[in-house]
Each structure stands twice: as C-alpha cells, then as structure tokens.
Amino acid sequence: MIAAAAGILLVTAAILVGHAIQNRNGTLRAQWPPLLASWDPHLGPGTPAALAMAVLVVAYGPPLAARLPWRGLLAAAWAGSAAWVFSMALIDGWYRGVERRLTTKHEYLRVIDRFDDIPATLRDFTNHIVIGEPGNWPAHVAGHPPGATLTFVWLDRIGLGGGAWAAVWCVVVGSSAVLAALITVRVLAGEHLARRAAPFLVLAPAAVWAGVSADGYFAAVAAWSVALLALAATRRVRFPAAAAVGGGLLFGWTCYLSYGLGLMAAVLLMVLVLARTARPVVPFLLGALVVPAAFTLAGFNWWTAYHLLVERYYQGAGGIRPYAYWVWANLACAVLASGLAAVAGVRRSASYAFGAVRELRTGAGGVRRTGNGAPAQRLALLVLAALVALLAADLSGMSKAETERIWQPFLLWLLPAAALLPARTARYWLVASVVPALLINHLLWTGW
C-alpha cells in the first residue's frame, strides 16, 4: 500500500510540475504531461466492450486462471489480451483509434512506396535520418532501425497493406507477448505464480498505448526471445538447441526493430542466471548474429545509424525537453502504463531480492528447487532485471517523454510481479490498475 501510494504521489507530482513547466515555457513538448496527450473527454464504440472486459476479468479472471488447463489458459489469455487492446483502441473509434494510427505523418506507413527496391533503400537509409538531409525520414522511421518499417513493407507486399491491416498485425502479434511472459514465468518460477500473474497481464494498462502502436509488436518479439531462451535453458522443449537459436534470431530482429531494445539483454542474462546454465549461449548467439549479418551485408550499418539518430533526436523535441524533469517523470509514465499492482509487486520483488541472491550464490536457487519462497524469489529477480533495463533506458537521456509507449517491452516484465501480492487481494489490485487506464483512455487523446 505504501508503494502504491508513492506511485500515486509520483504521478501527481509529475502532473503538477509538468503543467507548471509547460505553461511557463512549453519546453516539455507535451500538452498533458507527463503523458504525451491532450485533454479530450470522449466515449466511443469500444467503451462498452472495454468496461465489459474489465468487469469480467476482475470478477472471473483469478479463479479461471487457477482452474483452466494450461493450454486453455494460454488461449484465453491471448484472446483476452487482444480483446482488451482492441476495445481500448476503439474507444477512439475505428478510423481515429485503429485505421489511422499507423498512417499519420510520423509513422511507418508513410514511406512504404520508398521501399520498392529494398536493398537500395537499406544502403541509402542512413542518408535520410538527420533533419536537413534531402528526403529525411519521418520521425518514427528515422528513430528506428529499418526492420520496423520493413515489417509493414512486407505486409503490404503480401496484400495486407494499409492502416487497418497494420493495426491488426500490431494488436494480434503484440498481445501474444502475454503468452511469452506466462511461459517464461512458468518455466522459471512455477505454474502457480504464472497463473496468478495471468489476469494482470491480460488487463495491462499499457493497452492504452498498445492499441495501436508498433511498440506492442516490438514487445512481443522481445518477449518471445526471452521465452524461447527460458525454454532452452530449462530444457523444457524437445529440441532446446533449436529453441535457443530461435530466441537468438528474435533477439537479433528485436535490435533491428528498436535501438534501445538491446537493453533486453539484462532480462535474457537473468534467464540464464536463474536456470544456472550457459548451455544455450552458443546457439543463442549464433541465431542472434543472423539478422545483423543480413542487414550489414545489405548495406545498413547499425552503429552509424544509431549515432545519426542521436543527432536527429537532439535536433527535435529531445534537444528541448529538460532531462531534469523527464528523468523522473518518465517513471510516473511507467506507473500509469504498468499499473499500481505492478508498482506494489516491484516493491515486494525488492524485498525478495537479497534472499534470492543469497540462494543463487550458495547454489540453492536453481529452477528445479521447490522449497518455500524459492519461486517467488526467482520471479522477483526476473522482474528486477527488467527494472534495471528500464532504468538504464531512463538514465540514458534518449527517453524523454512518450515512455508510456516506447517502454512497453520492459513494462511487460513488471506485470508478473503482481503475482507476489496476496491472492485474496488480487481483484482489488486489478481494479486499482484498470480504472486509471480506462480514465486515461476516455479523458485524454493519446495519439498512439
């Protein structure tokens, strides 16, 4: 409760201080700080569906998650997550909330026609990142490696062009991140905690920004990389080496979707620590090298592009937004996008941390241990690894505002921390997380 109260105070301070700064000189470049949003109270066709989803999962989610067969739970979680994200997006209407989101002037679909010759475009990609260069890319295209845009180019090539298909892709694939998180928690910390985490993953407050943004898709790719490595490390699949290679391939692709997602290495490393094995490292690295090798041979230099992106970042709003505000206001955005249950769970994770590290050092904390407290301690370390990645992104100075959207791959791994809270309070924590998300989506226009 103290942690949740601290989260509320942090959000309140970010709102009050942010509005004072923005009204004084406009340097925050956000109309409703700390969120990139504007005041716009509204209802939409998704309102009844979102309210129904919230009520049903709060009322029946915890007992269903405890009773359903494991595969049934996975199917229900994916369907529930997709329904939750779609219903939240439809609060803004089909056109404004779904079809148009990925076609605005900053988004990937604006440049599909410039990828008619993909190899030539990749060789020329870095020449259009910095503002002032002829034909410089829109903000999101310039701000990401070309893998992000290529996803939508390939969708267009197979006949799924336009904003509607792109949105469906992002929601359906993005919501599968719930499955990856559940599988990972199950193999590393036990099925009991995975089942308790399921309702919180389904009703993730980040659905406000996952529907519809490409960052939800990025989160799923990164999450499946973690899940495949966890399956390989614990040898819970028939062909662990193949799983490791698959995880590596997805991590390589992750790094070519967003420059900052290399920080997911912290979560991947924690998977190996918890499994107490380095066996999957070689096949994982072999898989991880495939995507960088392919892009490099095609003429795209990741490091050159990243340094040009830094220049582009400081040419725009990133060079104006004050670090002194956003370095802590970003965390207020994380509170809103992950929910108060995750905040309380992270606090409980911290309380387990010392005991978990002590068990790992003495060799008693492997994934096969079933003693009291061990599963919770392992989950706590996984959550804290994601928190470390998030804090590194925050301190880098390359995350100023919009973190409620771009931090989705990290925030996903904070949500299972809610499983560490007392089971009898699960419904109350679900309500505490979902009500602010519904209010944000109905009172603000987030633009994502």
C-alpha positions in Angstrom: 0.0 0.0 0.0 2.9 2.4 0.8 4.5 1.6 -2.6 1.2 2.2 -4.4 0.7 5.5 -2.5 4.2 6.5 -3.5 3.3 5.7 -7.1 0.3 7.9 -6.9 2.3 10.8 -5.4 4.9 10.5 -8.1 2.2 10.7 -10.8 0.6 13.7 -9.0 3.9 15.5 -8.8 4.7 14.8 -12.4 1.3 16.2 -13.5 1.5 19.4 -11.3 5.2 20.2 -12.0 4.8 19.2 -15.6 1.8 21.5 -16.2 3.7 24.4 -14.5 6.7 24.0 -16.7 4.7 23.5 -19.9 2.5 26.5 -19.2 5.6 28.6 -18.4 7.8 27.9 -21.4 6.5 24.9 -23.3 9.8 23.1 -23.2 8.2 19.7 -22.2 6.6 19.5 -25.7 3.7 17.6 -24.1 0.2 19.2 -23.8 -0.8 17.0 -20.8 2.5 16.0 -19.0 3.8 13.6 -18.1 1.8 11.8 -20.9 2.1 12.8 -24.5 -1.6 13.6 -24.7 -4.2 16.3 -24.8 -7.4 16.8 -22.8 -10.3 15.3 -24.8 -13.1 13.6 -22.8 -15.0 11.2 -25.1 -16.8 7.9 -25.4 -16.7 5.5 -28.3 -17.8 2.2 -29.7 -15.1 0.5 -27.6 -16.4 1.9 -24.3 -19.0 -0.9 -23.6 -16.5 -3.6 -24.7 -13.7 -2.2 -22.5 -15.9 -1.9 -19.5 -17.3 -5.4 -20.0 -13.7 -6.8 -20.4 -12.6 -5.1 -17.2 -15.6 -6.3 -15.2 -15.3 -9.9 -16.5 -11.6 -10.3 -15.9 -11.8 -8.6 -12.4 -14.7 -10.8 -11.4 -13.7 -14.1 -13.0 -10.1 -13.8 -14.1 -8.3 -15.0 -10.9 -10.5 -18.2 -10.4 -10.5 -19.1 -14.1 -6.7 -18.6 -14.3 -6.4 -21.1 -11.4 -8.7 -23.7 -12.8 -8.3 -23.7 -16.6 -6.0 -26.3 -18.2 -2.6 -24.7 -19.0 -3.2 -24.7 -22.8 -6.7 -23.3 -22.3 -5.3 -20.6 -20.1 -2.8 -19.6 -22.8 -5.5 -19.4 -25.4 -7.8 -17.5 -23.1 -5.0 -15.0 -22.1 -4.1 -14.3 -25.7 -7.8 -13.8 -26.7 -8.5 -11.7 -23.7 -5.4 -9.5 -24.2 -6.3 -8.9 -27.8 -9.9 -8.1 -26.9 -8.8 -5.7 -24.2 -6.4 -3.9 -26.5 -8.9 -3.7 -29.4 -11.6 -2.4 -27.1 -9.4 0.3 -25.7 -8.4 1.4 -29.2 -12.0 1.5 -30.3 -12.8 4.0 -27.6 -11.4 6.5 -30.1 -13.4 5.0 -32.9 -12.4 2.7 -35.8 -10.8 5.4 -38.0 -9.2 7.6 -35.4 -8.3 4.8 -33.0 -7.3 1.9 -35.3 -7.1 2.5 -39.0 -5.4 5.9 -39.0 -2.9 5.4 -36.1 -0.1 4.0 -38.2 -0.6 6.2 -41.2 0.0 9.7 -39.7 2.9 11.9 -40.8 5.3 10.4 -38.2 4.5 6.8 -38.9 6.0 3.9 -40.9 3.2 3.5 -43.5 4.0 7.0 -44.9 7.1 5.6 -46.6 6.1 2.2 -48.0 6.5 3.4 -51.6 10.1 4.4 -50.9 11.0 0.7 -50.3 10.2 -0.5 -53.9 13.9 -1.5 -54.1 14.6 -2.8 -50.6 18.4 -3.4 -51.0 18.9 0.1 -52.5 16.8 1.7 -49.7 18.8 -0.1 -47.0 22.1 1.1 -48.5 20.7 4.7 -48.5 18.8 4.5 -45.2 21.3 6.4 -43.1 21.5 9.3 -45.5 17.9 10.3 -44.6 18.0 10.2 -40.7 19.2 13.6 -39.8 16.9 16.6 -40.3 18.1 18.8 -43.2 19.1 15.9 -45.5 17.1 15.6 -48.7 14.0 13.4 -48.1 14.7 12.8 -44.4 12.6 10.1 -42.9 9.5 10.7 -40.7 10.2 10.7 -37.0 9.4 7.1 -36.3 11.1 5.7 -39.4 14.3 7.7 -38.6 14.0 6.8 -34.9 14.2 3.0 -35.5 16.3 0.6 -37.5 14.7 -0.4 -40.8 13.4 -3.7 -39.5 10.4 -1.8 -38.1 9.4 -0.3 -41.4 10.3 -3.4 -43.4 7.6 -5.3 -41.3 4.9 -3.1 -42.8 6.5 -3.1 -46.3 6.3 -7.0 -46.3 2.7 -6.9 -45.1 2.0 -4.6 -48.0 3.8 -6.9 -50.4 1.6 -9.9 -49.4 -1.6 -7.9 -49.8 -2.1 -6.7 -46.3 -1.4 -3.0 -46.9 -3.0 0.0 -45.3 -3.5 1.2 -41.7 -6.2 -1.4 -40.8 -4.1 -4.5 -41.6 -1.1 -2.9 -39.9 -3.1 -2.2 -36.8 -4.5 -5.8 -36.7 -0.9 -7.1 -37.0 0.3 -5.0 -34.2 -2.5 -5.9 -31.8 -2.7 -9.7 -32.6 1.1 -10.2 -32.6 1.6 -7.7 -29.7 -1.0 -9.4 -27.5 0.9 -12.7 -27.9 3.5 -11.2 -25.6 1.2 -12.3 -22.7 1.8 -15.9 -23.8 5.6 -15.4 -23.8 5.5 -13.9 -20.4 3.3 -16.7 -18.9 5.5 -19.4 -20.4 8.7 -17.7 -19.1 7.3 -17.3 -15.6 6.1 -20.9 -15.6 9.4 -22.5 -16.5 11.5 -20.2 -14.2 9.2 -19.6 -11.2 6.5 -22.2 -11.4 3.0 -22.6 -12.8 1.3 -21.3 -9.7 2.8 -17.8 -10.0 2.2 -17.8 -13.7 -1.5 -18.5 -13.2 -1.7 -15.7 -10.6 0.0 -13.3 -13.0 -2.3 -14.0 -15.9 -5.2 -11.6 -15.2 -2.7 -8.8 -14.6 -1.0 -9.5 -17.9 -4.4 -9.6 -19.7 -5.6 -6.3 -18.3 -2.3 -4.5 -18.8 -2.9 -0.7 -18.5 -0.3 -0.3 -21.4 -3.2 -1.4 -23.7 -4.0 2.3 -23.9 -0.8 2.7 -26.0 -0.5 -0.8 -27.4 -3.6 -0.2 -29.4 -2.4 0.8 -31.8 1.3 1.3 -31.9 4.2 -0.7 -33.3 5.8 -0.8 -29.9 3.3 -3.6 -28.8 4.6 -5.7 -31.7 8.2 -4.9 -30.6 7.4 -6.0 -27.1 6.1 -9.4 -28.4 9.2 -10.1 -30.5 11.4 -9.3 -27.5 9.2 -11.4 -25.1 9.3 -14.4 -27.4 13.1 -14.2 -27.5 13.1 -14.4 -23.7 10.6 -17.2 -23.6 12.5 -19.4 -26.1 15.7 -18.9 -24.2 14.0 -19.8 -21.0 12.6 -23.0 -22.6 16.1 -23.8 -23.9 17.8 -23.1 -20.7 15.5 -25.2 -18.6 15.3 -27.9 -21.3 11.5 -27.9 -21.3 11.3 -28.4 -25.0 12.2 -31.4 -27.2 14.9 -29.5 -29.1 16.4 -27.0 -26.7 19.2 -26.0 -29.1 16.6 -25.1 -31.8 14.7 -23.0 -29.2 17.9 -21.2 -28.3 18.7 -20.5 -32.0 15.1 -19.2 -32.4 15.4 -17.0 -29.3 18.7 -15.6 -30.7 17.1 -14.9 -34.1 14.3 -13.0 -32.4 16.7 -11.0 -30.3 18.6 -10.1 -33.4 15.4 -8.9 -35.0 14.5 -7.1 -31.8 17.6 -5.0 -32.1 16.7 -4.1 -35.7 13.2 -3.0 -34.6 14.3 -0.5 -32.0 17.8 0.7 -31.0 17.0 0.8 -27.3 15.9 -2.8 -27.1 19.4 -4.2 -26.8 18.8 -3.5 -23.1 16.6 -6.6 -23.1 19.9 -8.4 -22.7 19.5 -7.8 -19.0 16.4 -10.0 -18.9 18.0 -12.6 -21.1 21.0 -12.7 -18.8 18.8 -13.2 -15.8 17.1 -16.1 -17.5 20.5 -17.9 -17.7 21.3 -17.0 -14.1 18.0 -18.4 -12.8 18.5 -21.5 -14.9 22.1 -21.8 -13.7 23.3 -22.8 -17.1 25.3 -21.4 -20.0 24.4 -24.3 -22.3 22.1 -22.3 -24.7 24.6 -19.3 -25.0 26.4 -20.6 -28.2 23.3 -21.5 -30.2 21.6 -18.3 -29.0 24.5 -16.1 -30.1 24.7 -17.9 -33.5 21.0 -17.1 -34.0 21.4 -13.6 -32.8 24.1 -12.9 -35.4 22.0 -13.8 -38.4 19.9 -10.6 -38.6 22.8 -8.2 -38.0 24.8 -10.1 -40.7 22.0 -9.9 -43.2 21.4 -6.2 -42.7 25.1 -5.4 -42.8 25.6 -7.3 -46.0 22.6 -5.5 -47.4 24.4 -2.2 -46.7 22.8 -0.9 -43.5 25.2 0.0 -40.7 23.5 -0.2 -37.3 26.1 1.8 -35.4 26.3 4.6 -37.9 22.5 4.8 -37.9 22.4 5.0 -34.2 24.9 7.9 -33.9 22.9 9.7 -36.6 19.7 9.1 -34.7 21.3 10.7 -31.6 21.9 13.8 -33.7 18.4 13.7 -35.1 17.0 13.2 -31.5 18.6 16.4 -30.3 17.6 18.3 -33.4 13.9 17.8 -32.4 12.0 17.7 -29.2 14.6 15.6 -27.5 17.0 18.6 -27.5 14.5 20.9 -25.9 12.8 18.7 -23.3 14.5 19.1 -19.9 16.3 16.0 -18.7 15.9 17.2 -15.1 12.1 16.7 -15.4 11.8 13.7 -17.6 14.3 11.6 -15.8 11.8 11.1 -13.0 8.6 12.0 -14.9 9.3 9.0 -17.2 8.9 6.8 -14.1 5.5 8.4 -13.5 4.5 7.3 -17.0 5.7 3.8 -16.2 3.5 3.8 -13.1 0.5 4.7 -15.3 1.3 2.2 -18.1 2.1 -0.8 -15.8 -0.5 -0.1 -13.0 -0.4 0.2 -9.3 -0.4 -3.6 -8.9 2.9 -3.8 -10.7 4.3 -1.0 -8.5 3.3 -2.9 -5.4 4.7 -6.1 -6.9 8.0 -4.4 -7.7 8.2 -3.3 -4.1 7.7 -6.9 -3.0 10.2 -8.1 -5.5 12.8 -5.8 -3.9 12.1 -7.4 -0.6 12.8 -10.8 -2.0 16.0 -9.7 -3.8 18.6 -10.2 -1.0 17.4 -13.7 -0.2 17.2 -14.7 -3.8 20.8 -13.5 -4.5 22.0 -15.3 -1.4 20.4 -18.6 -2.6 21.9 -18.2 -6.0 25.3 -17.6 -4.6 25.1 -20.7 -2.4 23.8 -22.8 -5.4 20.4 -23.5 -3.9 18.3 -21.3 -6.2 18.1 -23.2 -9.4 14.8 -23.6 -11.3 14.3 -27.1 -10.0 14.2 -26.1 -6.4 10.7 -26.3 -4.8 11.3 -25.0 -1.3 9.2 -22.3 0.3 9.8 -18.9 -1.1 12.1 -20.0 -4.0 9.6 -19.5 -6.9 8.8 -16.0 -5.6 12.4 -15.1 -5.3 13.1 -16.3 -8.9 10.2 -14.3 -10.2 11.5 -11.3 -8.2 14.9 -11.4 -9.9 13.3 -11.6 -13.3 11.2 -8.6 -12.6 14.1 -6.6 -11.2 16.2 -7.4 -14.3 13.5 -5.7 -16.4 13.5 -2.8 -14.0 17.3 -2.4 -14.4 16.8 -2.3 -18.2 14.1 0.3 -17.8 16.2 2.5 -15.5 19.1 2.2 -17.9 16.9 3.5 -20.7 15.7 6.3 -18.4 19.2 7.4 -17.4 20.5 7.3 -21.0 18.8 10.6 -21.9 17.4 9.1 -25.0 14.0 8.6 -23.3 12.3 11.9 -22.7 8.5 11.6 -22.8 6.5 9.0 -24.7 7.9 6.3 -22.4 4.4 5.0 -21.7 4.5 3.8 -25.3 8.2 3.0 -26.0 8.9 1.2 -22.8 6.2 -1.5 -23.4 8.9 -4.2 -23.9 10.2 -3.5 -20.4 6.9 -2.8 -18.7 5.6 -6.2 -19.8 8.0 -7.9 -17.4 7.0 -5.8 -14.4 3.4 -7.0 -14.6 4.0 -10.6 -13.3 5.3 -9.0 -10.1 1.6 -8.6 -9.1 1.5 -12.4 -8.6 3.6 -11.8 -5.5 0.8 -9.9 -3.8 -1.6 -11.7 -1.5 -4.1 -13.8 -3.6 -7.1 -12.6 -1.6 -6.4 -9.0 -2.7 -6.0 -9.8 -6.5 -9.3 -8.3 -7.5 -8.6 -5.1 -5.6 -5.3 -4.7 -7.3 -6.8 -5.4 -10.7 -9.3 -2.6 -10.1 -6.6 -0.2 -9.0 -4.7 -0.8 -12.2 -7.6 -0.9 -14.7 -9.6 2.1 -13.5 -6.8 4.7 -14.2 -6.2 3.1 -17.7 -9.9 3.5 -18.5 -9.9 7.1 -17.3 -6.9 7.9 -19.3 -8.4 6.5 -22.5 -11.7 8.3 -22.0 -10.4 11.6 -20.8 -7.3 12.1 -22.9 -6.4 11.8 -26.6 -3.1 10.0 -26.5 -2.4 10.0 -30.2 -0.9 6.4 -30.2 
